[in-house]
Amino acid sequence: MPTEVLRVLDRAAFAGELERAGKILRRGGLVAFPTETVYGIAVLASDPAAVERLYRLKGRPAGKAMTLMIADCAPVRERCPQIPPRAVELMKRFWPGPLTLVLPSAAPEGRGGMIGFRLPAHPLARGLVRAAGVPLLVPSANPSDRPPARTAEEVLAYFPEGLDLVIDGGPAEGGEASTVVQVQEDDTVVVLREGAISAARILEPCRERLLFVCTGNTDRSPIAAALVRRRLAQRLSCAEEQLDARGYEVVSAGLAADPGRRASRKARQAVRELQPPLSLDAHRSQRVSEALVRGATRIFCMERSHAQQVLAFFPHRVRDVALIDPEGRDVPDPVAEPLEAYRRLIGRLDAAAALIAAAVVR
């Protein structure tokens, strides 16, 4: 029989597709679907015959374990009696997201005493786990010696037969496989495969790198960064110069910045009026880059359009990108406005800075 294909036309409404997929999985079927990285193939972890069928389809060595895809952290606690502290830290930092954690496990799915877990950010992927009712074994959708499929068409080209259902949700947004990290019982961390999350971010000490984004990086984002630095220092009872040593870094950038420009005259004047005054004299504009986004733990944008542009290139960072306004409203650019507009902007951004500092320093 030809493989059934369900096309998800509305990303906000796919309950019917998930119900259909859940039924197929519960009766032992194989379902391919998109995640925020690449396409995967799912089977019930509790169905040995279906698991064996998936191994044969992919040509995967029998001793090579598959990742358990989950919708929340409960299955990790159930299967891993002792979760290493570094694993808990990585879960908090990168889940939901493109991180596969390989942990010591007493579960039957674990091979060699280890099992991999993935809690995806893609709502369809998490919804599929919930529709099945149990965790799913989900390797990438490709033969073992080929690159992962990034579209439903590539999945079908790899597997014209053998799948029961392919959910076509369009191209996988990230296109880069998840990063696979093993955490041993002694808390040792090993990056087994570098993917959507860089090895540097995984292995570095836990730090907060806050990135503030606007258009030109001469008004809103440098003001916000300066205010957040002050608020962080106040909460930590330290000088701003000590923030880096305490594990906090605050930077700003613009999506259309002309690199090397100073903060605008009005921005510099407005922050000097604060008590005590702030200075933007040392600020030089920079453009948003892959390195800045990859290195940031949280990204705050002035406008919805800024967030959309960042996520267009880095869709797997969806959980880390937010508008700086706590109510989700745009903060308009004051350029060409009188100095009073900058004073009002500072009041608004400082209120947001206080909330951000309180959330970051607990």
Buried (B, 14 or more C-beta within 10 A) or exposed (E): EEBBBBEBEEEEEBEEBBEBBBEBBBEBBBBBBBBBBBBBBBBBBBBEEBBEBBBEBBEBEEEEBBBBBBBEBEBBEEBBEEBBEBBBBBBEBBBBBBBBBBBBBEBEBBBEEBBBBBBBBBBBBBBBBEBBEBBBBBBBBBEEEEEBBBBBEBBBEBBEEBBBBBBBBEBBBBBBBBBBBBBBEEEEBEBEEBBBBBBEBBEEEEEBBBBBBBBBBBBBBBBBBBBBBBBBBEBBEBEBEEBEEBEBBBBBBBBEBEEEBBBBEBBBBBBEEBEEEBEBEEBEBBBBEEEBBBBBBBBBBBBEEBBEBBBEEBBBBBEBBBBBBEEEEBBEBBBEBEEEBBBEBBEBBBEBBBEBBEEBBE
